[in-house]
Amino acid sequence: MIYFDNAATTKMYPECVYEMQKWAEYDYFNPSALYKPSVEVKKAIDGARKTLLKYLKGSTSGRLIFTSSGTEADNLALFGSKKWNGAGIVVGDGEHDAVRAAALELKSKGYNVKFSPINRDGSVNMEKLEQLLDENVAFVSIMHVSNETGAVNDIASISKLVRKKSPRALFHSDGVQAFGKVSVNLAAWDVDLYSISAHKLHGPKGIGALYLKNGVNLKPLIFGGGQEDGLRSSTENTPAIMAFEIAADKYFENIEDNNNKKRVIFERLSNLILRYAPDTVIISPENGAPHILTVAFKDVRGETLLHALEEYQIYVGIGSACSSKRESRFKQLLGLDESHKEGIVRFSFSEFNEISDADTAEKIKECFEKLSKYKRR
């Protein structure tokens, strides 16, 4: 089996499976209780919080709130931030639906929501973004790495731009596809809010986190016992939190070598695809995140090619798994011609992939040529 859909989710480290079992069976105590075992569990959770802040380079500049997912972290950022009547909200047009759908909900409630155009590679257009910013904007959300193309946005420059043009605004970035794949320095970049998720770096599903810069206050979406500084009430998911820490430690232990390997796979696979199907458009930028290669084949539907490759146990994506059952709005944003816009396929890699996996391009060629014979006239 060749698994090339790691941007959707990743295989969990065996160490994380063991960690979750350990905390579920032996250290299951409620972190909010007052007896000693529960106090120790609370200390362990706070230790995991510090570990993740360390990798985000935000240990001295902010705090971390655990959530059930990256989606919840994004929603907490958008709905929990303070906004005044008629306030402007600016989000990237290429955002994950966790941000985009939340922004549309805010628009339905009367907020002035504007979507900042993106470039052909999926990155935000900085000139168009600047035109949308003014003193009435209360919230800005621009993702760090595009989940569709791997394009990397310059978060440091965007933060400076927001401070200059919209000084009252909170700046949020969805870092779910960025954490562990590209450099992150939240303290240096002066980011207010930043979302991450465990299952994108070989941790468990059902656990994410939201970074808040010191001094940033949000209103909770979930009310109850006041856990997570009152921002996310409910008993903490200790096994998942501890597995998130294990995943981060293991992931960052060999991060440079693993990301270099992903880059080699990216380059080798893209070169082979262009050799076998020269009319293919490479959408992902060469200087993007190393784990995502998005291409557009000519006169072939991406979904049809996905199922053809599945016959060989080669698993790829056609965009965000969270919206794969719906017509992708994203392909309308990339400026592709009619012969290419239906042929988008996303290959995404992890440390469990080998460089030799790029040789699956032979099967891609075989499937592509077979399907091309049946293209619509």
C-alpha positions as CSV (number, residue, x, y, z in Angstrom):
1,M,0.0,0.0,0.0
2,I,1.1,3.5,-0.8
3,Y,-0.6,6.1,1.3
4,F,-0.4,9.6,-0.3
5,D,-3.2,11.4,1.6
6,N,-1.3,12.5,4.7
7,A,-2.7,16.0,4.5
8,A,-6.1,14.4,5.3
9,T,-4.8,12.4,8.2
10,T,-1.7,10.5,9.2
11,K,-0.9,7.1,10.6
12,M,-0.6,7.3,14.4
13,Y,2.7,6.5,16.0
14,P,2.7,3.2,17.9
15,E,4.0,5.2,20.9
16,C,0.9,7.3,20.9
17,V,-1.4,4.2,20.9
18,Y,0.5,2.9,23.9
19,E,0.3,6.3,25.6
20,M,-3.4,6.5,25.2
21,Q,-4.0,3.0,26.5
22,K,-1.8,3.8,29.5
23,W,-3.7,6.9,30.5
24,A,-7.1,5.3,29.8
25,E,-6.4,2.2,31.9
26,Y,-4.1,3.4,34.8
27,D,-4.2,7.1,35.0
28,Y,-7.8,7.7,34.3
29,F,-8.5,10.2,37.1
30,N,-10.4,13.4,36.5
31,P,-7.9,16.3,36.3
32,S,-10.4,18.5,38.2
33,A,-10.6,16.3,41.3
34,L,-8.6,17.2,44.4
35,Y,-7.0,13.9,45.4
36,K,-3.4,13.3,44.6
37,P,-3.8,11.0,41.5
38,S,-5.9,13.7,39.9
39,V,-3.5,16.5,40.8
40,E,-0.7,14.4,39.1
41,V,-2.9,14.1,36.0
42,K,-3.4,17.8,35.9
43,K,0.3,18.4,36.2
44,A,0.9,16.0,33.2
45,I,-1.6,17.9,31.1
46,D,0.1,21.2,31.9
47,G,3.4,19.6,31.0
48,A,2.0,18.6,27.6
49,R,0.8,22.2,27.2
50,K,4.3,23.5,27.8
51,T,5.8,21.0,25.4
52,L,3.5,22.1,22.5
53,L,4.1,25.8,23.3
54,K,7.9,25.1,23.1
55,Y,7.6,23.7,19.6
56,L,5.4,26.7,18.6
57,K,8.0,29.0,20.1
58,G,5.3,30.6,22.2
59,S,6.2,29.6,25.7
60,T,6.8,33.1,26.9
61,S,4.3,34.9,24.7
62,G,1.1,33.0,25.2
63,R,-1.0,30.0,26.4
64,L,-2.6,27.0,24.9
65,I,-6.2,25.8,25.1
66,F,-6.9,22.2,24.3
67,T,-9.9,21.6,22.0
68,S,-11.4,18.5,20.4
69,S,-9.9,19.4,17.0
70,G,-8.4,22.0,14.7
71,T,-11.9,22.8,13.6
72,E,-13.0,23.6,17.1
73,A,-9.9,25.7,17.6
74,D,-10.7,27.7,14.5
75,N,-14.3,28.1,15.5
76,L,-13.3,29.3,19.0
77,A,-11.0,31.9,17.5
78,L,-13.7,33.3,15.1
79,F,-16.8,33.1,17.3
80,G,-15.0,33.8,20.6
81,S,-13.2,37.0,19.6
82,K,-14.5,40.3,20.6
83,K,-16.2,42.2,17.8
84,W,-18.2,45.4,17.7
85,N,-21.4,46.1,15.7
86,G,-20.7,46.3,12.0
87,A,-17.2,45.2,12.5
88,G,-15.2,44.0,9.5
89,I,-13.9,40.4,9.3
90,V,-11.3,39.4,6.7
91,V,-10.5,35.8,5.9
92,G,-8.6,34.2,3.0
93,D,-10.6,32.9,0.1
94,G,-8.6,29.7,0.2
95,E,-9.3,28.9,3.9
96,H,-10.3,25.5,5.2
97,D,-14.0,25.2,5.7
98,A,-13.5,25.3,9.4
99,V,-12.7,29.0,9.0
100,R,-14.7,29.8,5.9
101,A,-18.0,28.2,7.1
102,A,-17.6,30.0,10.4
103,A,-17.0,33.3,8.6
104,L,-20.1,32.8,6.5
105,E,-22.1,32.1,9.7
106,L,-20.8,35.4,11.1
107,K,-21.8,37.1,7.9
108,S,-25.4,35.8,8.3
109,K,-25.4,37.5,11.8
110,G,-24.7,40.9,10.2
111,Y,-20.9,41.2,10.3
112,N,-19.1,42.7,7.3
113,V,-17.2,39.6,6.1
114,K,-14.8,39.9,3.2
115,F,-12.8,37.2,1.5
116,S,-9.2,38.0,0.5
117,P,-8.3,36.7,-3.0
118,I,-5.6,34.1,-3.5
119,N,-2.9,33.6,-6.1
120,R,-2.9,30.7,-8.5
121,D,-0.8,28.6,-6.2
122,G,-3.2,29.0,-3.3
123,S,-1.3,31.6,-1.3
124,V,-3.1,34.8,-0.3
125,N,-2.6,37.8,-2.5
126,M,-0.9,40.4,-0.3
127,E,-1.9,43.4,-2.3
128,K,-5.6,42.5,-2.3
129,L,-5.4,41.7,1.4
130,E,-4.0,45.1,2.2
131,Q,-6.8,46.7,0.3
132,L,-9.4,45.0,2.5
133,L,-7.8,46.1,5.8
134,D,-8.9,49.2,7.6
135,E,-9.5,50.5,11.1
136,N,-13.0,48.9,11.2
137,V,-11.7,45.4,10.8
138,A,-11.9,43.4,14.1
139,F,-10.7,40.0,13.0
140,V,-8.3,38.6,10.3
141,S,-7.7,34.9,9.6
142,I,-5.1,33.8,7.0
143,M,-4.0,30.2,7.1
144,H,-0.3,29.5,7.4
145,V,-0.1,26.6,4.9
146,S,-2.8,25.9,2.3
147,N,-4.3,22.4,2.9
148,E,-5.1,22.3,-0.8
149,T,-1.7,23.2,-2.4
150,G,0.9,23.5,0.4
151,A,1.5,27.2,-0.4
152,V,3.1,29.0,2.5
153,N,1.8,32.4,3.6
154,D,4.3,34.8,5.2
155,I,2.6,35.0,8.6
156,A,5.2,37.5,10.0
157,S,4.6,40.0,7.1
158,I,0.8,39.5,7.3
159,S,0.9,40.1,11.1
160,K,2.8,43.4,10.5
161,L,0.4,44.4,7.8
162,V,-2.6,43.8,10.1
163,R,-1.1,45.8,13.0
164,K,-0.5,48.7,10.6
165,K,-3.8,48.8,8.7
166,S,-6.2,47.3,11.3
167,P,-4.6,48.1,14.7
168,R,-7.7,46.9,16.7
169,A,-8.0,43.6,14.9
170,L,-7.1,40.1,16.2
171,F,-4.9,38.1,13.8
172,H,-5.6,34.4,13.6
173,S,-3.8,31.8,11.5
174,D,-4.9,28.2,10.9
175,G,-1.6,26.3,11.4
176,V,-3.0,22.8,11.1
177,Q,-1.0,22.0,7.9
178,A,2.0,24.1,9.0
179,F,2.9,22.7,12.4
180,G,5.9,20.5,12.0
181,K,6.1,21.1,8.2
182,V,7.4,24.7,8.1
183,S,9.0,27.0,10.6
184,V,6.8,28.4,13.3
185,N,7.7,31.2,15.7
186,L,4.6,32.7,17.2
187,A,6.3,35.0,19.7
188,A,8.5,36.6,17.0
189,W,5.6,36.9,14.6
190,D,3.2,38.6,17.1
191,V,0.3,36.2,16.2
192,D,-2.8,36.5,18.4
193,L,-4.3,33.1,17.7
194,Y,-3.0,29.9,16.1
195,S,-4.7,26.6,15.6
196,I,-3.1,23.1,15.5
197,S,-4.2,19.5,15.4
198,A,-2.6,16.2,16.5
199,H,-3.7,13.9,13.8
200,K,-1.7,15.8,11.1
201,L,1.5,14.7,12.8
202,H,0.9,11.1,13.7
203,G,-1.1,11.8,16.8
204,P,-4.7,10.8,17.6
205,K,-7.8,12.3,16.1
206,G,-10.1,14.2,18.4
207,I,-7.5,16.5,19.9
208,G,-6.4,20.0,18.8
209,A,-5.3,23.2,20.5
210,L,-5.6,27.0,20.1
211,Y,-2.7,29.3,21.0
212,L,-3.7,32.6,22.5
213,K,-1.2,35.5,22.9
214,N,-0.8,37.0,26.3
215,G,-3.6,39.6,26.8
216,V,-5.9,38.0,24.3
217,N,-9.3,37.1,25.8
218,L,-12.0,35.1,24.1
219,K,-15.6,34.3,25.0
220,P,-16.2,30.5,25.4
221,L,-18.4,28.5,23.1
222,I,-18.9,25.7,25.5
223,F,-20.1,26.4,29.1
224,G,-19.8,24.1,32.1
225,G,-17.1,23.4,34.7
226,G,-14.7,26.0,33.5
227,Q,-11.9,23.8,32.3
228,E,-9.1,25.2,30.1
229,D,-9.2,28.7,31.7
230,G,-12.9,28.8,31.3
231,L,-12.7,28.7,27.5
232,R,-13.4,25.0,26.9
233,S,-15.5,23.4,29.6
234,S,-15.7,19.6,29.7
235,T,-13.5,17.0,31.3
236,E,-10.1,17.0,29.6
237,N,-9.4,14.1,27.2
238,T,-6.2,13.1,29.0
239,P,-5.2,10.1,26.9
240,A,-5.4,12.2,23.7
241,I,-3.6,15.2,25.2
242,M,-0.7,13.0,26.4
243,A,-0.5,11.3,23.0
244,F,-0.4,14.7,21.4
245,E,2.7,15.5,23.4
246,I,4.3,12.2,22.5
247,A,3.5,12.7,18.8
248,A,5.1,16.2,18.9
249,D,8.2,15.0,20.7
250,K,8.7,12.1,18.3
251,Y,7.9,14.2,15.2
252,F,10.3,17.0,16.0
253,E,13.1,14.6,17.0
254,N,13.9,14.0,13.3
255,I,12.0,16.8,11.7
256,E,14.7,18.1,9.4
257,D,15.6,14.7,7.9
258,N,11.9,13.7,7.5
259,N,11.0,17.0,5.8
260,N,14.0,16.7,3.5
261,K,12.8,13.2,2.5
262,K,9.3,14.6,1.8
263,R,10.9,17.3,-0.4
264,V,12.8,14.6,-2.4
265,I,9.6,12.7,-2.9
266,F,7.8,15.9,-3.9
267,E,10.4,16.7,-6.5
268,R,10.8,13.2,-7.8
269,L,7.1,12.6,-8.2
270,S,6.4,15.9,-9.8
271,N,9.2,15.4,-12.3
272,L,8.0,11.9,-13.2
273,I,4.4,13.0,-13.6
274,L,5.5,15.8,-16.0
275,R,7.6,13.3,-17.9
276,Y,4.7,10.9,-18.3
277,A,1.9,13.5,-18.7
278,P,3.6,16.7,-19.9
279,D,0.3,18.6,-20.1
280,T,-0.2,18.3,-16.4
281,V,-0.2,21.6,-14.4
282,I,1.8,21.6,-11.2
283,I,-0.2,23.8,-8.8
284,S,1.9,23.5,-5.7
285,P,4.8,26.0,-5.5
286,E,8.3,24.7,-5.3
287,N,8.9,26.8,-2.2
288,G,5.8,25.5,-0.5
289,A,5.4,23.0,2.4
290,P,7.3,19.8,1.6
291,H,4.4,17.4,2.2
292,I,1.8,18.5,-0.4
293,L,2.0,18.2,-4.1
294,T,-1.1,19.2,-5.9
295,V,-1.4,18.8,-9.7
296,A,-4.1,19.1,-12.4
297,F,-4.2,16.5,-15.0
298,K,-5.6,17.3,-18.4
299,D,-9.0,15.9,-19.6
300,V,-9.3,13.5,-16.7
301,R,-11.4,13.8,-13.6
302,G,-9.4,13.7,-10.4
303,E,-12.0,11.6,-8.6
304,T,-11.9,9.0,-11.4
305,L,-8.1,8.8,-11.3
306,L,-8.3,8.5,-7.5
307,H,-10.5,5.4,-7.8
308,A,-8.3,4.0,-10.6
309,L,-5.2,4.2,-8.4
310,E,-7.2,2.7,-5.5
311,E,-7.3,-0.5,-7.5
312,Y,-3.5,-0.7,-7.0
313,Q,-3.8,0.3,-3.3
314,I,-2.4,3.8,-4.0
315,Y,-4.4,6.3,-2.0
316,V,-4.4,9.9,-3.0
317,G,-6.7,12.9,-2.3
318,I,-8.6,15.4,-4.5
319,G,-8.5,18.2,-1.9
320,S,-9.7,18.7,1.7
321,A,-11.1,15.4,3.0
322,C,-13.6,17.5,5.1
323,S,-15.3,18.6,1.9
324,S,-14.4,15.9,-0.7
325,K,-18.0,14.9,-1.0
326,R,-19.0,18.3,-2.3
327,E,-18.1,20.1,-5.4
328,S,-14.8,21.8,-4.6
329,R,-15.1,25.5,-4.7
330,F,-11.3,25.7,-4.5
331,K,-10.7,24.7,-8.1
332,Q,-12.7,27.8,-9.2
333,L,-10.1,30.0,-7.4
334,L,-7.0,28.7,-9.2
335,G,-7.6,30.0,-12.7
336,L,-7.3,26.7,-14.4
337,D,-8.7,26.2,-17.9
338,E,-11.6,23.9,-18.6
339,S,-9.5,20.9,-19.6
340,H,-7.6,21.0,-16.2
341,K,-9.9,22.2,-13.5
342,E,-11.6,18.8,-13.0
343,G,-8.3,16.9,-12.9
344,I,-7.0,18.1,-9.5
345,V,-5.2,15.5,-7.5
346,R,-3.4,16.0,-4.2
347,F,-0.5,13.8,-3.2
348,S,0.7,14.3,0.4
349,F,3.5,12.7,2.2
350,S,4.7,11.7,5.7
351,E,7.8,10.2,7.3
352,F,6.2,6.7,6.7
353,N,6.6,7.2,3.0
354,E,9.8,6.2,1.3
355,I,11.5,7.9,-1.6
356,S,10.9,4.9,-3.7
357,D,7.1,5.5,-3.3
358,A,7.5,8.2,-6.0
359,D,7.9,5.3,-8.5
360,T,4.2,4.9,-8.3
361,A,4.2,7.5,-11.1
362,E,4.4,4.4,-13.4
363,K,1.0,3.4,-12.2
364,I,-0.2,7.0,-12.4
365,K,0.9,7.0,-16.0
366,E,-0.9,3.7,-16.7
367,C,-4.1,4.9,-15.2
368,F,-3.9,8.3,-16.7
369,E,-3.4,7.0,-20.2
370,K,-6.2,4.5,-19.9
371,L,-8.6,7.2,-18.7
372,S,-7.5,9.7,-21.3
373,K,-8.9,7.4,-24.0
374,Y,-12.4,7.9,-22.6
375,K,-12.2,11.7,-22.2
376,R,-15.4,13.6,-23.0
377,R,-15.5,15.1,-26.6
